Amino acid sequence: MQPPAGSQVSRVPAQRTPPDQLAPPAAPPAPQQQPRRTRTVLTVVAGVLALLCVSGAVIGYVLYDRAATPDRSAPDVVVDNYLREYLVNRNDARASLLVCEGNADLDAVRALRNEAEQREATFNVVVRVSWGPLVRAKSADGESVSTTLTIAGSSEGQQRSSRREDWTFEVVDIKDGWRVCGARKVA
């Protein structure tokens, strides 16, 4: 069909660029799955690390709690732990976890420790306290535990003095375990 008269349309046939001179075809767009895959991997790694950190914290807390909580499972065990903490290690804070709160009658044990500390200062000796077998017996309020304490003083590796005393400790089972509520030297 011919263009109308007076039109500005050229009558030259359309020219096409030869195929060898065409611009190379546009590269296909980069796949979008790569960022998603990276994001997924990072999310999984972050989740695993968070889980490991939380698990480590829980395990650490449980282990610390077990190590820090004194054993109050039986009357003889609590007396043994109390004697070790109060007379051997001289750790009042740990010993206080093993006694009845407020109404403990432990003046005799305090006097024994004060005497040991006084002898160490006065005579420049080391006073050590040890004990023998712990014997349990039922009592009105709980149980009593009897033992023989050995109080020995030494200087420069040589024993200077030693004596033995029979003691009885009153122990009561409170909600979280046994506790030492009284101690007396047996005459």
Order of alpha helices (4+ residues) and beta strands (2+ residues): alpha-alpha-alpha-alpha-beta-beta-beta-beta-beta
